[in-house]
Amino acid sequence: MNWIQRILILLVAVPVVAYLGDLAVVRLRGNPTADVTIKQYYAIPQKGNKVQYAPADPAVEECVDALFPHGGDRPCWYVNQHTRRQIDM
């Protein structure tokens, strides 16, 4: 096996092992989840390429305490950094 094949195998194997290890830790901890409040606002287009913003009701998003998304939930480190959501009208 030449060095290019070894590098390609490592580029595939390392992320797979990291994801499976993260999944194992999540399963051993019993699916640790948390709720994060997301501030939402409406983006209403106006004349002249302007946008008017109006507040919307806050939403609660469930997240998983892991490095990668699991079970359809985003990781909490990502959700905590994206606590605002724009709703385009």
MOKA-V79954 format. One record per backbone hydrogen bond with DSSP energy under -0.5 kcal/mol. NH is the residue of the N-H (numbers start at 1). CO is the residue of the C=O. E is the energy in kcal/mol with one decimal. If there is no record, write none. Layout:
# MOKA-V79954
nh: <NH:NH>
co: <CO:CO>
e: <E:E>
This chain:
# MOKA-V79954
nh: <6:7:8:9:10:11:12:13:14:16:17:18:19:20:21:22:23:24:25:26:27:28:29:30:31:33:34:36:38:39:39:40:41:42:43:44:44:45:46:49:50:52:54:56:59:61:61:63:64:65:66:70:73:74:76:78:79:80:81:81:82:82:85:87:88:89>
co: <2:3:4:5:6:7:8:9:10:12:13:14:15:16:17:18:19:20:21:22:23:24:25:27:26:31:63:61:59:37:83:38:85:54:87:42:52:43:50:46:47:44:42:40:38:36:59:34:74:32:64:73:70:62:64:75:75:76:77:78:78:79:39:41:86:43>
e: <-1.6:-2.0:-2.3:-2.3:-2.2:-2.5:-1.2:-3.1:-2.3:-1.4:-2.7:-2.3:-2.5:-2.5:-2.3:-2.2:-2.5:-2.2:-2.1:-2.2:-2.5:-2.4:-1.8:-1.0:-2.1:-0.5:-2.3:-2.6:-4.0:-0.5:-3.1:-0.5:-1.9:-3.6:-2.7:-0.7:-3.4:-0.6:-3.3:-0.6:-0.6:-3.1:-2.0:-2.3:-2.5:-3.0:-0.5:-2.9:-2.3:-2.4:-1.8:-1.3:-1.8:-0.6:-2.3:-0.8:-2.0:-2.6:-0.5:-0.6:-0.7:-0.8:-2.5:-2.9:-0.7:-2.0>
